[in-house]
Amino acid sequence: MATGTTSRPWADGPWPLIETPSKTQDIVSRTSVMSDSTLLFWCHLGVNKKSKHEALYIANEMAFAHNAMLRGLNSLYLQAEQITESQDIADYLVFLRSWAGWVSHHHTLEEEQMFPQFERVMKKPNFLEGNVNEHHTFQPILKQLLAYGTETKPADYKASTVRSLIEQMAPSFREHLANEITSLMSMEPYDGPALLKVYKECEAEAGKQDKNVIPPMVLGLRDITFEGGNQWPAMPPFSTHFVHYLFARKHAGAWRFLPSDTWGNPRPLAFGKP
């Protein structure tokens, strides 16, 4: 995303985003995969996409989620040093622990539910073991970030601590996020509808997280202009308004650090360096 009106770095770096499968492949069109809102989106663009396999849809959705995680990581890193007021620091720490908690929950859900069920569908034990093992390369530092965001008082906050932890974690974290997309795409030879059923069940489980935290944060970590335009995540009509005007209110201060507004429109980082 080019900010256009500002020279400030944005959340698409320093750790780069992942190219989604939909940039180079036809991913979604069959109604068993697409929501009505997504179908209408593609029809509006005049695109008649031919879906290849549910595994590609799963990989594509995951790539968008992983990019939201990377935008969060980059936003935390880029804004850590510019906050000095106690309230700003307190809000930043809410963002830090919200992001770290979301990412931790995501990987726990993969390890305990999604990946084992994918492997049962494919009848391929340990098919995704390498991806799970990659979690262990950054999970200890992710836990430290979560603890720092939870336990630190504004008066004790040190930007150097947060940035150092992120610098230690980011390379293996980013590599894992990219590798996982390749692994998910490699499920294409297997039972697509069964794989999609597992994915949707896990998606529903993820949706049980705190409505005052996860929806407003994730929506503000997307970029609807990415790769020429996208509609991730597909949501029912007016649900974004509910998130913005209801769920986002409790931690509104923390969401100032997000790189986009609730509607996914990129904006300059509130505390980014000029």
C-alpha positions as CSV (number, residue, x, y, z in Angstrom):
1,M,0.0,0.0,0.0
2,A,1.4,3.3,-1.0
3,T,0.3,6.0,1.5
4,G,0.4,8.7,-1.2
5,T,-0.2,11.6,1.2
6,T,2.5,10.7,3.7
7,S,6.1,9.6,3.8
8,R,5.6,7.5,6.9
9,P,6.3,3.8,6.6
10,W,3.2,1.7,6.6
11,A,2.2,-1.8,7.9
12,D,3.2,-3.7,4.8
13,G,6.8,-3.6,6.1
14,P,9.5,-4.1,7.3
15,W,8.4,-7.8,7.2
16,P,6.8,-8.2,3.8
17,L,3.3,-9.4,3.2
18,I,2.5,-12.8,1.5
19,E,1.3,-13.1,-2.0
20,T,-2.2,-14.7,-2.0
21,P,-3.0,-17.6,-4.3
22,S,-5.9,-15.5,-5.7
23,K,-3.4,-13.1,-7.2
24,T,-2.3,-15.7,-9.8
25,Q,-5.0,-18.4,-9.7
26,D,-8.7,-18.7,-10.0
27,I,-9.7,-19.6,-6.4
28,V,-13.4,-19.0,-5.7
29,S,-16.7,-19.2,-7.6
30,R,-18.6,-22.3,-6.5
31,T,-21.4,-21.5,-4.2
32,S,-20.4,-24.2,-1.8
33,V,-17.3,-22.1,-1.0
34,M,-18.4,-18.6,-1.5
35,S,-20.7,-16.5,0.6
36,D,-23.4,-14.5,-1.2
37,S,-21.6,-11.3,-0.6
38,T,-18.4,-12.6,-2.1
39,L,-20.3,-13.9,-5.1
40,L,-21.9,-10.5,-5.7
41,F,-18.5,-8.9,-5.3
42,W,-17.0,-10.9,-8.2
43,C,-20.1,-10.5,-10.3
44,H,-19.9,-6.8,-9.9
45,L,-16.3,-6.9,-11.2
46,G,-17.5,-8.8,-14.2
47,V,-15.3,-11.8,-13.2
48,N,-16.5,-15.4,-13.8
49,K,-14.0,-17.3,-11.7
50,K,-13.7,-21.1,-12.0
51,S,-12.9,-22.7,-8.7
52,K,-10.3,-25.4,-8.8
53,H,-10.4,-26.9,-5.4
54,E,-11.5,-26.1,-1.8
55,A,-7.9,-26.5,-0.6
56,L,-7.0,-23.4,-2.7
57,Y,-9.9,-21.5,-1.1
58,I,-8.6,-22.5,2.4
59,A,-5.1,-21.5,1.5
60,N,-6.3,-18.2,0.1
61,E,-8.3,-17.3,3.2
62,M,-5.4,-18.3,5.4
63,A,-3.0,-16.1,3.4
64,F,-5.3,-13.1,4.0
65,A,-5.4,-13.9,7.7
66,H,-1.6,-14.2,7.8
67,N,-1.2,-10.9,6.1
68,A,-3.4,-9.3,8.8
69,M,-1.1,-10.8,11.4
70,L,1.9,-9.3,9.6
71,R,0.3,-5.9,9.4
72,G,-0.3,-6.1,13.2
73,L,3.3,-7.1,13.8
74,N,4.6,-4.3,11.6
75,S,2.3,-1.8,13.2
76,L,3.5,-2.7,16.7
77,Y,7.1,-2.5,15.6
78,L,6.8,0.8,13.8
79,Q,4.9,2.6,16.5
80,A,6.6,1.3,19.6
81,E,9.1,4.1,20.0
82,Q,6.8,7.1,19.3
83,I,4.5,6.8,22.3
84,T,5.3,8.7,25.5
85,E,2.0,9.6,27.1
86,S,0.7,7.2,29.8
87,Q,-2.7,6.7,28.1
88,D,-1.1,6.1,24.7
89,I,1.2,3.5,26.2
90,A,-1.7,1.8,28.0
91,D,-3.7,1.7,24.7
92,Y,-0.6,0.3,22.9
93,L,-0.2,-2.4,25.5
94,V,-3.9,-3.4,24.9
95,F,-3.2,-3.7,21.2
96,L,0.0,-5.7,21.9
97,R,-1.7,-8.3,24.1
98,S,-4.8,-8.4,21.8
99,W,-2.6,-9.2,18.8
100,A,-0.4,-11.7,20.6
101,G,-3.4,-13.4,22.1
102,W,-5.1,-13.7,18.7
103,V,-2.1,-15.2,17.0
104,S,-1.6,-17.6,19.9
105,H,-5.2,-18.7,19.8
106,H,-4.9,-19.2,16.0
107,H,-1.9,-21.5,16.2
108,T,-3.4,-23.5,19.1
109,L,-6.6,-24.0,17.1
110,E,-4.5,-25.2,14.2
111,E,-2.5,-27.7,16.3
112,E,-5.4,-29.1,18.3
113,Q,-8.3,-29.1,15.9
114,M,-7.7,-27.9,12.3
115,F,-4.5,-29.7,11.3
116,P,-5.3,-33.1,13.0
117,Q,-8.7,-33.1,11.3
118,F,-7.2,-32.2,7.9
119,E,-4.8,-35.1,8.3
120,R,-7.7,-37.5,9.1
121,V,-9.6,-36.4,6.0
122,M,-6.5,-37.0,3.9
123,K,-5.6,-40.2,5.7
124,K,-2.1,-38.7,5.9
125,P,-0.8,-38.7,9.5
126,N,1.9,-36.0,10.2
127,F,1.2,-34.3,6.8
128,L,1.3,-30.9,8.5
129,E,3.8,-31.8,11.2
130,G,6.5,-29.6,9.7
131,N,4.2,-26.6,10.0
132,V,3.3,-27.4,13.6
133,N,7.0,-27.7,14.4
134,E,7.6,-24.3,13.0
135,H,5.2,-22.9,15.7
136,H,7.8,-23.8,18.2
137,T,10.4,-21.6,16.7
138,F,8.6,-18.4,17.6
139,Q,5.9,-19.4,20.1
140,P,8.2,-18.8,23.2
141,I,8.8,-15.2,22.1
142,L,5.2,-14.7,21.2
143,K,4.3,-15.7,24.8
144,Q,6.8,-13.1,26.1
145,L,5.1,-10.5,24.0
146,L,1.7,-11.5,25.3
147,A,3.0,-11.4,28.9
148,Y,4.6,-8.0,28.3
149,G,1.4,-6.6,27.0
150,T,-0.6,-8.1,29.9
151,E,1.7,-7.4,32.9
152,T,3.6,-4.2,32.0
153,K,2.5,-0.9,33.5
154,P,2.7,2.2,31.4
155,A,5.4,3.7,33.6
156,D,7.6,0.6,33.1
157,Y,7.1,0.4,29.3
158,K,10.3,0.2,27.2
159,A,10.0,0.3,23.5
160,S,13.4,-1.3,23.1
161,T,12.1,-4.4,24.8
162,V,9.1,-4.8,22.5
163,R,11.1,-4.1,19.4
164,S,13.9,-6.5,20.4
165,L,11.3,-9.3,21.0
166,I,9.7,-8.6,17.6
167,E,13.1,-8.6,15.9
168,Q,13.9,-12.0,17.4
169,M,10.5,-13.5,16.4
170,A,9.7,-11.9,13.1
171,P,12.0,-13.8,10.6
172,S,10.9,-17.3,11.7
173,F,7.3,-16.1,12.1
174,R,7.1,-14.6,8.6
175,E,8.7,-17.7,7.1
176,H,6.2,-20.0,8.8
177,L,3.2,-17.9,7.6
178,A,4.4,-18.2,4.0
179,N,5.3,-21.9,4.3
180,E,1.9,-22.8,5.6
181,I,0.1,-21.5,2.6
182,T,2.2,-23.8,0.4
183,S,1.3,-26.7,2.6
184,L,-2.4,-26.0,2.5
185,M,-2.3,-25.7,-1.3
186,S,-0.7,-29.1,-1.5
187,M,-3.9,-30.6,0.0
188,E,-5.6,-30.2,-3.5
189,P,-5.5,-33.9,-4.4
190,Y,-7.7,-34.8,-1.4
191,D,-11.4,-34.6,-0.5
192,G,-12.2,-30.9,-1.0
193,P,-15.7,-30.8,0.6
194,A,-14.5,-32.6,3.7
195,L,-11.5,-30.3,4.1
196,L,-13.8,-27.3,3.7
197,K,-16.1,-28.6,6.4
198,V,-13.2,-28.8,8.8
199,Y,-12.1,-25.3,7.9
200,K,-15.6,-23.9,8.4
201,E,-15.9,-25.6,11.8
202,C,-12.6,-24.1,12.9
203,E,-13.6,-20.7,11.6
204,A,-16.8,-20.9,13.7
205,E,-14.7,-21.8,16.7
206,A,-12.4,-18.8,16.1
207,G,-15.5,-16.6,16.0
208,K,-16.2,-17.3,19.6
209,Q,-13.4,-15.1,20.8
210,D,-14.0,-11.7,22.5
211,K,-16.3,-9.7,20.2
212,N,-14.9,-6.5,21.7
213,V,-11.3,-7.4,20.7
214,I,-11.0,-9.7,17.7
215,P,-13.5,-8.3,15.2
216,P,-12.4,-4.6,15.5
217,M,-8.8,-5.5,15.5
218,V,-8.8,-7.9,12.6
219,L,-11.0,-5.6,10.5
220,G,-8.5,-2.8,11.1
221,L,-5.6,-5.1,10.1
222,R,-6.9,-5.8,6.6
223,D,-6.4,-3.7,3.4
224,I,-9.2,-3.8,0.9
225,T,-6.9,-2.3,-1.7
226,F,-4.3,-5.1,-1.4
227,E,-3.4,-6.8,-4.7
228,G,-5.9,-4.6,-6.6
229,G,-8.8,-5.1,-4.3
230,N,-10.3,-7.8,-2.2
231,Q,-13.3,-8.6,0.1
232,W,-11.7,-10.4,3.0
233,P,-13.2,-11.5,5.3
234,A,-16.6,-12.0,3.7
235,M,-19.2,-10.7,6.1
236,P,-23.0,-10.3,6.3
237,P,-24.4,-6.9,5.2
238,F,-24.1,-4.1,7.9
239,S,-22.0,-6.4,10.2
240,T,-19.0,-4.0,9.8
241,H,-21.2,-1.2,11.2
242,F,-22.0,-3.3,14.3
243,V,-18.3,-3.9,14.8
244,H,-17.4,-0.2,14.4
245,Y,-20.2,1.4,16.4
246,L,-20.6,-1.3,19.1
247,F,-17.8,-3.7,19.6
248,A,-14.9,-1.3,18.8
249,R,-16.0,1.2,21.5
250,K,-14.6,-0.7,24.6
251,H,-10.9,-0.5,23.4
252,A,-11.2,2.4,21.0
253,G,-7.9,3.8,22.1
254,A,-6.0,0.7,21.2
255,W,-7.5,0.6,17.7
256,R,-5.8,4.0,17.0
257,F,-2.7,1.9,16.3
258,L,-4.4,-0.1,13.5
259,P,-3.2,0.5,10.0
260,S,-6.7,0.7,8.5
261,D,-10.1,1.8,9.6
262,T,-12.9,-0.7,10.3
263,W,-13.8,-0.8,6.7
264,G,-10.3,-1.9,5.7
265,N,-9.3,1.5,4.2
266,P,-5.6,2.0,4.7
267,R,-4.6,5.1,6.7
268,P,-1.3,6.5,8.0
269,L,0.0,5.0,11.2
270,A,-1.1,7.2,14.1
271,F,2.3,7.0,15.8
272,G,4.5,6.2,12.8
273,K,7.8,8.0,12.2
274,P,7.5,10.9,9.8
